[in-house]
Amino acid sequence: MHFEPSGLAFAVDSRGVPVAGRRAEARVLLEAGYRNLSYGRLFEGHVNALQLVGRLGTAAQRERARADMAAGKLFGVWNTQDRDGVKVVEYGGRRILRGRKTFASGAGTVARGLISAALPNGGGTQLLLLRMDEIAVLVDRFSWRPLGMEASESFSVSFDDVAVDDRDVLGLPNVYEREPWFVGGSLRYVAVQTGGLARLHDEMLRYLNALGRAGSPFMQIRIAEATLAVESAKRWVEAGVERWSAFDEAPSEERAQAILEIADLARVAVERAAFDLIERVEKSVGARGLLEPEPFAGLIKDLTMYVRQPAPDATLVRIADRATAASAAATSVATGTDPGLR
């Protein structure tokens, strides 16, 4: 997938915060998802990588990243793996990589791959920023036969015998999953997904208007319900922008927790909005609308695949735990059993 150098310009400061602000970040992610969800997936990975380099990298690494970005090099973050995950091995006085990453979006296109690797002797996990256009890896293109998002090229990549040095090391061990950046970062792909919802909604209206069916009372009900789904998703993106903006202005534990709460809620709510929208679209355009060259089949497959993010049940458990804890706290205050009231 082709990216113009100007489209990759996404400046961040030394904290990894977008220079243009969180609202601008959400806008470009929405626009990327509206254009194409696979494109949006790769752009979100590019943004994620640049924020990690900005927050964790040395001054030299940040400067190299700015130069690479200006030269049109696409960045990506590859963390997912199976049992044969990537690890650092000491061999012949050198550090080399062994193992494989899965769901490596943009494999074959990404020029700067930010990967996680297990350190020797239980030393934790280390982030590495690799020059993918300068090293030899094995890209398994046959591993990617998905329901949708084919164009994201999320292949498996084997890093066997790739040598690494200090220049490749990004930050200290065990920093990648530090909060609120790890879970809170899901708000980026929620914005991309919401852009995809908006595109599907607009295509539905275009199709119905072209056929003169939009004025039907039955269609109007579906249009209203579809619009509600999209607008609800946009409100969750906006709520995420507000929480991140507050944290960027004055970081605190309370504001970090607020980001984690909204990220979990937004992720689940936008997934639900996507399936509500898909149901209305499929009923509205019918079997004829699901045939090429109409875009609906492709858009629906991509959106269905993209909203299937990892650990959905764990996300719901966290939401439930917060709700029950808040209820218990409110009850203790109301009944006077809160120790703070004694």
Beta strands, then each sheet from edge to edge (+ up, - down):
strand 1: 75-78
strand 2: 87-91
strand 3: 94-98
strand 4: 100-104
strand 5: 112-118
strand 6: 125-131
strand 7: 138-140
strand 8: 155-158
strand 9: 162-164
strand 10: 169-170
sheet 1: 1+ 5+ 6- 10+
sheet 2: 2+ 3- 9+
sheet 3: 4+ 8- 7+
end
